[in-house]
Amino acid sequence: MTTPAEGSLVLGIDLGGTKILAGVVDDQHRIVGRAKESTPAREGPEALREALVSAGRDALQVAGIGPERLSAIGIGSPGPLDVDAGVIRSSPNLNVTDFPLKGTLEEAFGTPVAVQNDVRVGGYGEFKLGAGRGYRDVLAAFVGTGIGGCLIRDGRIVTGVTGNAGEIGHLIVKADGPKCGCGRKGCLEAVASRTAITRRVYKAIKKGASTPLRDVVKSKTSRLKSKELSGAYRSGDPVAVHEVDRAARFLGLALGGLMNVLGPEIIIVGGGVTEALGGPFVDLVRNAARAQAMADPDRLVRIEQAELGDDSGLLGAALIARERFVGTGEPQRT
Amino acid sequence: MTTPAEGSLVLGIDLGGTKILAGVVDDQHRIVGRAKESTPAREGPEALREALVSAGRDALQVAGIGPERLSAIGIGSPGPLDVDAGVIRSSPNLNVTDFPLKGTLEEAFGTPVAVQNDVRVGGYGEFKLGAGRGYRDVLAAFVGTGIGGCLIRDGRIVTGVTGNAGEIGHLIVKADGPKCGCGRKGCLEAVASRTAITRRVYKAIKKGASTPLRDVVKSKTSRLKSKELSGAYRSGDPVAVHEVDRAARFLGLALGGLMNVLGPEIIIVGGGVTEALGGPFVDLVRNAARAQAMADPDRLVRIEQAELGDDSGLLGAALIARERFVGTGEPQRT
């Protein structure tokens, strides 16, 4: 087999609730082969195993290499995880319990596997290879179905005594406000996630508002895609504009408060909602954050959109595996 | 002159809005002489200079030493400060602008002076000598007229790119809630400080509530002392109980959110309000924080009352000066 890629190669996998992205990543952090599978979210462990292995094999095939060319595998997964054992403890979204990610991939590809939380690999990817390049103190915020965060200090992911540091979705921003998926009230995720926006769009429709989203949002738990939301927003639909503005403002308030507490060099705003809405959304978030951040009068904290898009998880997972098992993870600085 | 104290001695000063506390601190972090002056809050720079020097001289006299025995001076002050120049940039509470704290004390005592933010010296004192002894990742929260915080990570005060990190008083906890002194709405300080409690007690009185605090709180900006509040709380006065419980809950919600983000080893709750109300207040805060902190299901983050009381600022300031100028700041671990 001819090997088009030189140097050490790592397979990065981003295991999401709807899709699995896999990519073979070279030592310049370029994706030299990629593949995608739908996540079998309800079929149980055997189906999940097959989909993961299939995505990995397809990526290898596209890269034109065999598994013996891989130096390591890194995977980002929803949790809660046992990171050291490489096990998904339980995931209602994936319908598995004690699923051995590490064991499954080691067996299939014969190479060491690093497992980490999905938000954290995305944050680490952005930190080292995306909008956070060159910084040491970074907060990444990802807005999608929920809101996740990753905190990096002195160049390392902060895990905290809890192991779960970086969790920003359950900061209280509106005490006694809307009920959150976590059972509490007024969490950031309950007012600024796509789930929160969907619920409010549904409310507006029930009250008779006219919006092109009417065809998509038929209940408060309807699946509203970020692209559908951004389409309506861009077309000037008043319902979409109002709800996106409101969510961005809440996210900004929370991030402004965290600017006060942490004084990071940069806050990176990413995730599906951000990706779809782009610059105008980040501008709204930035303005609200700056207005709230009294401890940063000179505007020293940068607030920027994520740069890696859908690839942040895959690239971050590959990088974490490379740093652990290959040891040459220092990226090219631009 | 006989010298009762051995080893190197440092003068610590806590410059507050109502009083100046000064203490000569030995190398075992014991206060071997202390003095107190009222802060001339309206009289301007010359009166402030005299009061600071007088407090320092009195502390030396009580310790039975002359200024030549001092190795350094540390002072904690309200800000904003230019920490390096040792200057108070402006302080409405002290009615001074560009006041040279460092120059004033160096000239009067002929020894090097370290200047730091008042909340930060208190947090550092608690971290090294109080409730935070033995920990490396600490968040200190001080509740008084306002709400201040100090963040310590890997054993060092986090200042952030803004220089102001650790500011927790302006986290948003109730968006569009009560107006804050900073001009924003729903900040933690606007719902959980003594100022916020006072305003609500006044509201209750205006609505006809019967409370022993009626004699003290005659307007929404009345000066309610922490001791008066705690007296009413302990006597079971329903107004005091309701408002203290409410403030503690809001503080707990905010700290629970920060537990999620930071995962610190310990959160230290201090300040005048905490000091006066004691354990029951800290219990309320702890319960609310734990209920909010989804990222700490195993309750790994400790939440404890500060231990140094009024001396945290003085001892912390002395310690910062000792570490900078004497270099033997490592305290005795217990």
Interface residues (C-beta under 8 A of the other chain):
Chain A: D137 G149 L151 R153 D154 V158 T159 G160 V161 T162 G163 N164 A165 G166 E167 I168 H170 L171 I172 V173 K174 A175 D176 G177 C182 R184 G186 V191 F250 L253 A254 G256 G257 L258 M259 N260 V261 L262 G263 P264 E265 A291 Q292 M294 A295 D296 D298 L300 V301
Chain B: D137 G149 L151 R153 D154 V158 T159 G160 V161 T162 G163 N164 A165 G166 E167 I168 H170 L171 I172 V173 K174 A175 D176 G177 C182 R184 G186 V191 F250 L253 A254 G256 G257 L258 M259 N260 V261 L262 G263 P264 E265 A291 Q292 M294 A295 D296 D298 L300 V301
